[in-house]
Every structure is written in structure tokens, then in C-alpha cells.
Amino acid sequence: MRNYLIVLMVLLSISCVEKTEKEVRLSSKMEAVKDSVDTYFTKLTELQKFNGVVLAYQKDTLLLHKAYNLQEDAQSSTYITDSTQFDIHSVSKLMTYYLIAKLEKEGKLTRAQTLNDHYEDFPKGKEITLKMLLAHRSGLPRELSGLAGQEYVLTSDEIVDLAKKEHLLFAPGTNAQYSNVGYEILYHIVSNAYDKPFAQCVVDEIFDPLDMDSSGAHFFVKQDRVKNMAQNHVLKDSLVWKVDNIQQDEFRTARLFSTADDLKKFLDHVKQEPYAAVLQNDHGVIAKDGGSKGIRAQVYSDLENHFDFVLLANYDEMPFFDTIEDMVKLMKSEPVEYPKEINRKAITLDTEVLQRYEGSYMFADFDGLVLEVKVKDNHLVIFQEGEKIGELQAETPTVFFENPKAAESFEFIKNESGTYNALMGWKGIVVEGKRLK
């Protein structure tokens, strides 16, 4: 018996050594990812491009949970901690998708239902399905027309009534156009299913069951959960300015806020079945971005590569989608170029080259914004409603910039008609403008 115990102890000792070595190797790899992510956001902050919280996990192991501040003064309006609450804006759409999937699982509705199943008088209601609304394929525009900043005062019922009057941009299901209007209708449908305001549905069906105690909504809820809310900021005239978190041109229906930790709880829940199969894209990723004036938010879960991250920023100078793309690469241990100071060089183009781009461009993703491009003094000049708003310099024959220190570009790409459309960069977001004339 004594000999048996000795052998057993030796075997256990060897097993523990092997396990420890494996854990050290794994820990070393994760440590490298942690260091690269930390370095990336430290450099971005030093360049005055980031103020926010980063939360990163690999295989359910915490790599990094850190707040990055432009100013370390706790009295500064920009100052945040890793437990600060942030407005999450369109991340609410992922929560809506989850609630629709949950209601479908409970047999209370299906994504194949049409608007006719929920409203008697919705134009094209027989053709628009809930699945189309979820995928931004209904044909409804991004925003309601003709409100001039009055969105704030509207109730959910009023928004649906106004949506019924909107002209569809395309036949339902034939194209895609990001639509806040479409999701306002989904909020209304969820609200009717639970017989309570949409915001209260989120609290009762998501925040409370998942112990997301620092998450809540600004409007239409029973309880005020604001504890430590981040103040939103923008860059104006080379200075950082506070802006109101609640804007008058935004709907109040789904004005949710949360923390990085709480959003990770939500990701952990929805990446489990049966919801993962519904919410993930073709690459096995569950993700949603959100933002508005002075605020950015991103949740991201890669089910195939087993990592999750949450980014929250109360300053919108972050080159948003470039940063998200780099973050994904960093989590996969792929090489990225760390943020660095930009110094773009201008070249001179012949007038005949510049004249190719003269015309008006409509940006559907910016609420139908129309910009006119003209050639003046061998430069491209941008006008909005007849007022000059910018002057561009050429970096290549098709790529132009205004600020040599900024990454934002105005790029012209040939379209099917033989003229050019424009890709406009704005705070890390790229939107396409269709040539009108």
C-alpha cells in the first residue's frame, strides 16, 4: 500500500508539472496579447484619440480591463474609471434581436411574420417581415423625414404612425439600408408583446436576470439606475468640449446605458445556444457598434476564435472602425500598425482630373445629406446647401484630405454609369455618397 501511494504521488506530481507548464505557455501567449492591446490604446490615448474603457477576454480568461484617460485629473469632465456607465446607443439593437429571438423561442411571434400581423394599416405591411427589419432590409429610411430635431418628444406610438407615412427607399428585401426607423418599429412590437415600455422590457428581461446591476435606461423605466455616468465629448477647434448626452434629434425609446463588465455578462449569455445560432454572423461573430455625438460603444464576441471584447468611449475622435478592425487582429495575435502621428503629403493634379469629380453626392447614411463638389483654384471645394464647408487636397488621383494630421479621406470610385461615387471618412466611419449629377 505504501509503495502504491508513492507511485500515485509521483504520477500526480508529474501531471501537475505538465499542467503548470501548459498554463505557463498559455499565460505567456495571453500576456503578449494583453501587452499589445494595452500598448495600442495607450498610444491612441497619447495621440488624443481615445478616452474610454477596454475589456478583453480570451477563452473566458480576463486579459485586460482598463480605463484610459486623456487627463488623469479625477475632476476632469472626461475622466472615467473601468466601472463608469456609458450610453450604448445602437448596441440596443443587438438586445432587440435577442428579445425577438427569445419571444420566438417562447412561441409569441416569429421573424417570418409581416407587419400586417402586428398593424392593420402599415403600407407594404404584407411584404415587410420582422426578419427584414432586423437585417435593415425593409426599405424604410434611416430616420424619419421632416422632423428638424423633434425626435426627442415623440412617443413610440407616434414614431410608428410617422413611419407609416415614409416612402420606401426600395422594395422590401431587395436591398439594405441602415434604418433606425425599422428598429423603432421592432421596439414597439417588443413593447406590445410584453405590455410595457421597451426600455422596461430590457430591464426586466435582460438586465435583471443577468445581474447587470449597473445597466439601465434614461426614459420609460420604473427605476433610475444612473450611478456614475460618463460625460460625452467632441473635439472642436482643437479643444475637447462637453456635449449633452441626450440630444434633441434622437429618439428616447431605447436610450440605454451600461458598463463594460455588464456588457460582457450579456455577451456571455447570448453566445450560448439557442441564441448564438440566431445572433452570430457567417463568420461566427456576435457584434454590434453604437454611438452618437461624443460617444462610441462596441461589443464583440468571436465564437470560433474564442475571444470577447468591449470598447466604450466618451470621446468620439477614435478612428472607430479602424480601431475595431485592429482590435480583432490583436486578439488573434495578428500584426497591426500601432497608432502614430499622421503627416499626409499633398500632390498637384491637373484641372481635368479634378473636374471628373464635380457634382452632387447624396449620403443616405447621413440622413440624405447632399454635398456638392466644385473645382476652385486647382482644389476640390465642398459645399453644403450653397455654403462652403471644406477644401480638399489630393493625396493620390482619387484620394483627397482636408486635415493632413487626420486619417479621414474623401475617395472617389467609379460607378456603373461611368461617373464617380464618393467614400467619405468621418471619425473612423466611412459612408458612400451616390452621384446625383
Solvent accessible surface area in square Angstrom, and as a share of the most:
residue,aa,sasa,rsa
1,M,173,0.77
2,R,192,0.70
3,N,113,0.58
4,Y,134,0.51
5,L,86,0.43
6,I,86,0.44
7,V,86,0.49
8,L,71,0.35
9,M,132,0.59
10,V,80,0.46
11,L,105,0.52
12,L,101,0.50
13,S,62,0.40
14,I,89,0.45
15,S,61,0.39
16,C,78,0.47
17,V,81,0.46
18,E,107,0.48
19,K,129,0.55
20,T,73,0.42
21,E,88,0.40
22,K,132,0.56
23,E,90,0.40
24,V,91,0.52
25,R,154,0.56
26,L,78,0.39
27,S,62,0.40
28,S,72,0.47
29,K,122,0.52
30,M,13,0.06
31,E,84,0.38
32,A,61,0.47
33,V,4,0.02
34,K,72,0.30
35,D,74,0.38
36,S,23,0.15
37,V,1,0.00
38,D,37,0.19
39,T,48,0.28
40,Y,8,0.03
41,F,0,0.00
42,T,47,0.27
43,K,73,0.31
44,L,4,0.02
45,T,15,0.09
46,E,121,0.54
47,L,59,0.30
48,Q,92,0.41
49,K,50,0.21
50,F,0,0.00
51,N,0,0.00
52,G,0,0.00
53,V,1,0.00
54,V,0,0.00
55,L,2,0.01
56,A,0,0.00
57,Y,40,0.15
58,Q,22,0.10
59,K,122,0.52
60,D,104,0.54
61,T,62,0.36
62,L,91,0.45
63,L,13,0.07
64,L,11,0.06
65,H,46,0.21
66,K,76,0.32
67,A,25,0.19
68,Y,11,0.04
69,N,15,0.08
70,L,27,0.13
71,Q,97,0.43
72,E,134,0.60
73,D,76,0.39
74,A,64,0.50
75,Q,161,0.71
76,S,21,0.14
77,S,48,0.31
78,T,5,0.03
79,Y,71,0.27
80,I,3,0.02
81,T,51,0.29
82,D,55,0.28
83,S,71,0.46
84,T,3,0.02
85,Q,1,0.01
86,F,0,0.00
87,D,1,0.00
88,I,0,0.00
89,H,22,0.10
90,S,20,0.13
91,V,0,0.00
92,S,2,0.01
93,K,10,0.04
94,L,12,0.06
95,M,0,0.00
96,T,0,0.00
97,Y,47,0.18
98,Y,7,0.03
99,L,0,0.00
100,I,0,0.00
101,A,6,0.05
102,K,36,0.15
103,L,0,0.00
104,E,47,0.21
105,K,130,0.55
106,E,78,0.35
107,G,67,0.64
108,K,120,0.51
109,L,5,0.03
110,T,60,0.35
111,R,58,0.21
112,A,81,0.62
113,Q,47,0.21
114,T,27,0.16
115,L,0,0.00
116,N,61,0.31
117,D,91,0.47
118,H,62,0.28
119,Y,22,0.08
120,E,179,0.80
121,D,97,0.50
122,F,10,0.04
123,P,68,0.43
124,K,109,0.46
125,G,3,0.03
126,K,158,0.67
127,E,83,0.37
128,I,0,0.00
129,T,26,0.15
130,L,0,0.00
131,K,119,0.50
132,M,44,0.20
133,L,1,0.01
134,L,6,0.03
135,A,49,0.38
136,H,30,0.13
137,R,86,0.31
138,S,1,0.01
139,G,1,0.01
140,L,1,0.01
141,P,18,0.11
142,R,62,0.23
143,E,40,0.18
144,L,11,0.05
145,S,82,0.53
146,G,80,0.77
147,L,22,0.11
148,A,98,0.76
149,G,29,0.28
150,Q,97,0.43
151,E,15,0.07
152,Y,54,0.21
153,V,92,0.53
154,L,20,0.10
155,T,59,0.35
156,S,30,0.20
157,D,88,0.46
158,E,78,0.35
159,I,1,0.00
160,V,4,0.02
161,D,73,0.38
162,L,51,0.25
163,A,1,0.01
164,K,38,0.16
165,K,161,0.68
166,E,30,0.14
167,H,151,0.68
168,L,29,0.14
169,L,91,0.46
170,F,36,0.15
171,A,59,0.46
172,P,17,0.11
173,G,24,0.23
174,T,92,0.54
175,N,82,0.42
176,A,57,0.44
177,Q,24,0.11
178,Y,59,0.22
179,S,2,0.02
180,N,29,0.15
181,V,0,0.00
182,G,1,0.01
183,Y,7,0.03
184,E,8,0.04
185,I,0,0.00
186,L,0,0.00
187,Y,9,0.03
188,H,20,0.09
189,I,3,0.01
190,V,0,0.00
191,S,18,0.12
192,N,90,0.46
193,A,45,0.35
194,Y,31,0.12
195,D,130,0.67
196,K,60,0.25
197,P,65,0.41
198,F,4,0.02
199,A,1,0.01
200,Q,13,0.06
201,C,0,0.00
202,V,0,0.00
203,V,10,0.05
204,D,42,0.22
205,E,35,0.16
206,I,0,0.00
207,F,0,0.00
208,D,67,0.35
209,P,83,0.52
210,L,36,0.18
211,D,88,0.45
212,M,0,0.00
213,D,89,0.46
214,S,28,0.18
215,S,0,0.00
216,G,1,0.01
217,A,4,0.03
218,H,52,0.23
219,F,40,0.17
220,F,83,0.35
221,V,36,0.21
222,K,181,0.77
223,Q,112,0.50
224,D,114,0.59
225,R,28,0.10
226,V,67,0.38
227,K,133,0.57
228,N,71,0.36
229,M,48,0.22
230,A,4,0.03
231,Q,57,0.25
232,N,2,0.01
233,H,2,0.01
234,V,16,0.09
235,L,71,0.35
236,K,120,0.51
237,D,116,0.60
238,S,101,0.65
239,L,107,0.53
240,V,54,0.31
241,W,121,0.43
242,K,126,0.53
243,V,22,0.13
244,D,102,0.53
245,N,23,0.12
246,I,46,0.24
247,Q,35,0.15
248,Q,106,0.47
249,D,83,0.43
250,E,31,0.14
251,F,20,0.08
252,R,44,0.16
253,T,9,0.05
254,A,11,0.08
255,R,9,0.03
256,L,0,0.00
257,F,0,0.00
258,S,0,0.00
259,T,6,0.03
260,A,1,0.00
261,D,67,0.35
262,D,6,0.03
263,L,0,0.00
264,K,13,0.06
265,K,82,0.35
266,F,0,0.00
267,L,0,0.00
268,D,50,0.26
269,H,60,0.27
270,V,0,0.00
271,K,40,0.17
272,Q,100,0.45
273,E,117,0.52
274,P,63,0.39
275,Y,22,0.08
276,A,3,0.02
277,A,68,0.53
278,V,39,0.22
279,L,18,0.09
280,Q,60,0.27
281,N,76,0.39
282,D,142,0.73
283,H,135,0.60
284,G,3,0.03
285,V,14,0.08
286,I,0,0.00
287,A,38,0.29
288,K,32,0.14
289,D,43,0.22
290,G,5,0.05
291,G,32,0.31
292,S,27,0.18
293,K,104,0.44
294,G,0,0.00
295,I,1,0.00
296,R,7,0.03
297,A,0,0.00
298,Q,7,0.03
299,V,0,0.00
300,Y,29,0.11
301,S,0,0.00
302,D,5,0.03
303,L,39,0.19
304,E,113,0.51
305,N,75,0.39
306,H,102,0.46
307,F,2,0.01
308,D,3,0.02
309,F,1,0.00
310,V,0,0.00
311,L,2,0.01
312,L,0,0.00
313,A,0,0.00
314,N,0,0.00
315,Y,1,0.00
316,D,2,0.01
317,E,27,0.12
318,M,1,0.00
319,P,29,0.18
320,F,4,0.02
321,F,83,0.35
322,D,77,0.40
323,T,0,0.00
324,I,15,0.08
325,E,99,0.44
326,D,28,0.15
327,M,0,0.00
328,V,21,0.12
329,K,69,0.29
330,L,7,0.04
331,M,3,0.01
332,K,82,0.35
333,S,65,0.42
334,E,76,0.34
335,P,125,0.78
336,V,33,0.19
337,E,116,0.52
338,Y,78,0.29
339,P,22,0.14
340,K,134,0.57
341,E,107,0.48
342,I,55,0.28
343,N,83,0.43
344,R,33,0.12
345,K,151,0.64
346,A,54,0.42
347,I,81,0.41
348,T,115,0.67
349,L,20,0.10
350,D,94,0.49
351,T,65,0.38
352,E,125,0.56
353,V,21,0.12
354,L,4,0.02
355,Q,96,0.42
356,R,118,0.43
357,Y,0,0.00
358,E,62,0.28
359,G,12,0.12
360,S,9,0.06
361,Y,0,0.00
362,M,58,0.26
363,F,0,0.00
364,A,33,0.26
365,D,44,0.23
366,F,54,0.23
367,D,95,0.49
368,G,32,0.31
369,L,42,0.21
370,V,66,0.38
371,L,4,0.02
372,E,57,0.25
373,V,1,0.00
374,K,75,0.32
375,V,29,0.17
376,K,101,0.43
377,D,135,0.70
378,N,62,0.32
379,H,64,0.29
380,L,0,0.00
381,V,3,0.02
382,I,7,0.04
383,F,25,0.10
384,Q,66,0.29
385,E,169,0.76
386,G,66,0.64
387,E,121,0.54
388,K,108,0.46
389,I,87,0.44
390,G,9,0.09
391,E,68,0.31
392,L,12,0.06
393,Q,61,0.27
394,A,8,0.06
395,E,53,0.24
396,T,52,0.30
397,P,73,0.46
398,T,48,0.28
399,V,28,0.16
400,F,2,0.01
401,F,2,0.01
402,E,97,0.43
403,N,75,0.38
404,P,54,0.34
405,K,98,0.42
406,A,16,0.13
407,A,54,0.42
408,E,57,0.26
409,S,31,0.20
410,F,11,0.04
411,E,59,0.27
412,F,3,0.01
413,I,62,0.31
414,K,142,0.60
415,N,36,0.19
416,E,189,0.85
417,S,92,0.59
418,G,47,0.45
419,T,53,0.31
420,Y,23,0.09
421,N,14,0.07
422,A,0,0.00
423,L,46,0.23
424,M,24,0.11
425,G,16,0.16
426,W,106,0.37
427,K,34,0.14
428,G,14,0.13
429,I,39,0.20
430,V,98,0.56
431,V,9,0.05
432,E,64,0.28
433,G,0,0.00
434,K,107,0.46
435,R,50,0.18
436,L,97,0.48
437,K,160,0.68
